[in-house]
Structure formats: C-alpha cells, structure tokens
C-alpha cells in the first residue's frame, strides 16, 4: 500500500530519480548542468573517469528524465530537466512537514515535562529550606 499522496507522482519515475541521485558523480553532473547546458566532454572534464563511464552516468540521468540531449550540428549538449527533481522535492516535502509536526508536538511535551519537573523541584526545595528562627522577646 502506498502512502497518501504518493500516487500523485509517477512512482517509477520517482524511483528512477532517487536511484539516479544516489550516485555522487551523477549529482555533480546535475549540479554542473544547473549552471547551463554542457557537452559530454565538458561534463567529463572535472572527473577522473573514462568517457564511457561518464556516458553511462548520463544514460542513467536521461532514463530518469533528469537531463535531456539537444542537437546543435555535431554537438549534443545535455541540459537539466527540472520536473523529476520537483516531483522528488514535493514527495520529500510532504514527509518533512509530517516530521516537523511530530517534532513540534515532542517539543511541547518536553516543555510541559520540564515545567512540571521545575515546579516539583521548587516545591521540594521549599520544604527543605531552613525556616527563619523567631526571636524571643524579652
């Protein structure tokens, strides 16, 4: 059974997006493409891996719909496709709101417990506090 709201996004695409994002090289490629489109050679430049390895990473990103391939004469620049990232962000955001609400309730309970504990300790201290001695009149 899927959580409420999960069906709004395409589960297969969401799975592909998270699988693609699991690799640091692919995340770095996406970060580079956020600055603008780039060729395979430009994308491969900062990495110490082969061109075929970069091509495999690009295929994973393309299958996930995270990037697309353009055509400019002989050049095939890649560009970032924001929709799958937006869907993943929306999915994560739903759970972030749930956790924030849970943490807010926990904070309220902890605040209440601390308040009760402080009152209890203050009452105990009041009980053991030395009473001022009364002076006898002559």
Secondary structure, 3 states (H helix, E strand, C coil): CCCCCHHHCCHHHHHHHHHHHCCHHHHHHHHHHCCCCECHHHHHCCCCCCHHHHHHHHHHHHHCCCEEECCECCECCEEECHHHHHHHHHHHHHHHHHHHHHHHHHHHHHHHHHHHHHHHHHHHHHHHCCCCCCCCCC
